[in-house]
Amino acid sequence: MTTQEVIEAVKCLDLGIEGEKDFIKFIQNCESDIYTGTDSEGNDITLSVQKDAGMRISTYQDNGWIQIVDYDLMRDADGDICVVTSETYER
């Protein structure tokens, strides 16, 4: 998932995320918690946030697989905050 796809996916959770800056601020400022909802394709999703560190979105797909996308906040060589993404699947 791209950052924009994640932003679209989590809009259904009414978290106030509209753009990439909001996405980073959400991770930085949100208390660690778990949110659930349904994405635009009707899949159940779980969003787990670890304050100021990262978040994980698990999408429970119709084919029986769970798509897991992790977003970790890191600093680049210039000291700017960026998001490092990894994606795995589980059955």
Secondary structure, DSSP 4 states (H G I P E B T S, - for coil): --HHHHHHHHHTTT----SHHHHHHHHHHSPSEEEEEE-TTS-EEEEEEETTTEEEEEEE-TTS-EEEEEEEEEE-TTS-EEEEEEEEEE-
